[in-house]
Amino acid sequence: MKRISAPLMVIALIMLTNSLSGQSTNYKNTLPGSWLGKISVNTVELRLIFNIKLNDKDSLIATADSPDQGAKNIPLGHVILKNENLIIQAPLLLAEYNGTIINDTTIDGTWTQRGGNYQVDLKKLKTTFTLNRPQEPKPPFPYVSEDVTFTNNKFNIQLAGTITIPKGEGPFPAAIMITGSGPQNRDEELLGHKPFLVISDWLTRNGIAVLRYDDRGVSKSQGKYSEATSADLATDAEAAFSFLKNYPGINPKGIGLIGHSEGGLIAPIVASSNHDIAFIVSLAGPGVNGEQIIIRQSQDIGRLSGVNEDQIEKSTETNKKLYEVLRKEKDNQKAEVKILALYKEILEKEKVSQEDAEKGVNQLKATFGASTYTWFRYFIFTDPATYWKKVKCPVLALDGEKDLQVAARENLPAIEKALKSSGNNSVKTMLLPGLNHLFQDCEKGLPSEYGNIEETFSPEALKIISDWILGLKISH
């Protein structure tokens, strides 16, 4: 839910940098090639590839690829080689790689960015690195696919997306896809996967039209994502519904919402006040408030990652104290000052060195600063049951047994309880064995596995979704 949050903060490392030059020594002729390393960020592993070359001036130059984030051939800064020491600068990122060349195929080093230091050991690749995503559909498609735009009049922003419509006679039932937390494009692209593209392709091939759109401020959509709460994002989904119900070939009485993760909160927000919504499919959506979800997430991921119970307990208590500041202080700038001061005090009580305490505070500010508070405050203190109780349409709620981000055994029963408490018995909840938060067949469910798994979305889960929607009694 702010994709991964453990134990305190969310970090997104994306590579964008500028031009380069270099120096060389004995290793200059063996360095050219592609070098693969992994950055571990809050239990997520992001692959980082440095592509090093010799230019016509006999200097080392480099670009970077971040395959899990869909970034290739990113220019870097100066490449400096002194004996066995290698420095690759990335000034626009406020980042730098410092490595020690062990041999012709191994470099051990550290990636430093925005106050954080990450161990990144590199191995030289023998061949070009490629991601294998066998489920990703390729054209030509056996259905109509059109890029569209629609307007959110409340915020006066234009949103961009893609609609896919089955061939043949309509009108067709339709689903609006709502992404999880964090700014994402219409395919909900992350770690080299495009789950919404895979879901849309499957549903459309099976007779269900789909509208998926870029989050506000992402790709071709207007607006500022950083200033939006879940309630604000719900108005984007509402605008998508208004657009779709007048679209040729679409059954206006058969339009539903499919929300993943935070999208599973946004969907009931929309449907709680719009009773024309025909159905909701909640994919790992929340049934309890965000504070419970994130604390449970941190504990579950911590345990499976080998963190000891004492440290997990300390982290939990620290999180609760920081969240309480957000609850009481509504001014984001003042809240940031108080949170950083409190965190520094906590570190000092734990007898952390002054240098490490300063690093910790700087890292917290970079990843959990004032710009995140508007969204975060709403998310952690909002009870989804408030909205689920007002939903009157049929609901299918799915979650993976090994979901460590939105614990299924805590959230699925809460969704069902809230719906039935107000008389909605058209609800089906399913715990799917062996699946993680992204609905991939997995080993442990850790976020560090996401990018390494070739499967994008469980075929079994896809069939469950399409069969359920097609089985609804939707009038024309």
C-alpha positions, 0 to 999 in steps of 0.5 A: 500500500504505498507499495511497500512500507517497512518499517517506517518509510517508502523509497522509490529509486529511479535513475535519471542523470546526465553526461559523463567522462572518465579516467582509467588504469590497469582495469580500463580494458576489462571494465567495458561490459554490463554489470548487474547488481541489486539494491535492497530497498525496504525488502524490495530488490531492484536490479541495477545494471551499469553499462560501461564503455570506452569512448573514442577518447579512451575514457570510460563512460557509462549508462544505467538500466533499471529493468524492474522500473522500465528504465534503459540507457540512462546517462550517468556522470563521471566514471573515475578509475583509480587502481582497483577503486571505481566511482560512478557519479550520478549528480542529478540523483544526488547519488554515487556508486563507490566500488572495489574491483575484486577481479574481472567479473566482480565489483563490491561496492555501495550505492549512496543516494539521498542519505541512504547507503545500499550495498550493491555488489556487481557481477559482469554479465556474459550476455544482454540482460532481458526480463522474461514476462511470458504473460505480457500480451503482444499485438495484434489483439483480437479486440478493439484497443483505443487510447482515450482521454476524459475529464475530472471536472472537480479537479479540472484535470484531464486523464488519459487511458486505454479502452479495450472492447471485445469484437462483435455485438455489444453492449458489453459489461465493462470494468474500470481498473484502479491502481494501488498506491503510489503514482502508476501508469495505466498498466500498473507497471512495477518491477518489470510487470504490467498486471493491469495490461495482463488483466485487461487483455484476459477480460477483453478476450472473454467478453468484458470491456476494460478501461485502464488509465494513468494515475493523475500526474503520471504519463499522459494524465494531468494533475499532481499525485503527491497532493491527492488522498484516496478520496481525491483519487476516487473522483478520478475513478468516478470521472472514468465511470461517467465517461464510460457509461456514454461510450459506444458499445458499453452497457451503462448498467454493467460497469464495475470497478476492479481495484488493487491494493489501495484501489480496493479502498478507492472502489468502495469510496466510489460505490458508496455514493454511486449506486449505479456501479454494477460490481466491485472486484477487490484485489488485495484491498483493505478491510481495516485501517491503514495503520493496522495494515502497515504495522502488520505488513512491517511485522510479517515482512520483518519476520520472514526477512529474519529480523529478531522479535525485539527489533520488530517490537521496537520498530512497531512502537516507533511507527505508532509514535510517529503516526500519532504525531500525524494524527494530532498535528494537521500542519504538514511542515510542523508535523515533519519537524516534530516527527524528525525531532522525535525520531532523533530522540528515539535513536539517541535513547537507543545509544545510536552514534551521533553520525548514524542518528543524523543519517537515520533522520536524513533518510527518514526525511527523504522518504517520509517527509512532509510531502507524503503526509497528506496521503498518508494521514488519510490512508492510515486513519480511514476505516474502509468499513465506513464505505463498505457498509454503504456498498449495495452492488455485488462484491468479489474480494480476493487475496493471496494466502501469502500476501505480506502487504495486506494480510488476507486473514485480517482484511477479507473477513473485515470486508465481508463483515462490513458488507453483510452488516448493512444487508449486502449478501452479494459478497464472495471472498476467496483466499487463494493458496500460494499467491502474493500481494501481486497475485503471483505464485510465489515461495514466501510472499516477500516483496523481494521476490516480485521482480524475480518471478516470471508470472505476472498474474495467476491464470487461476485468479484471472479465470475466477474474475472473468467467470464471476463478472460474466455470471452476474445478472446484469440487465441492459 
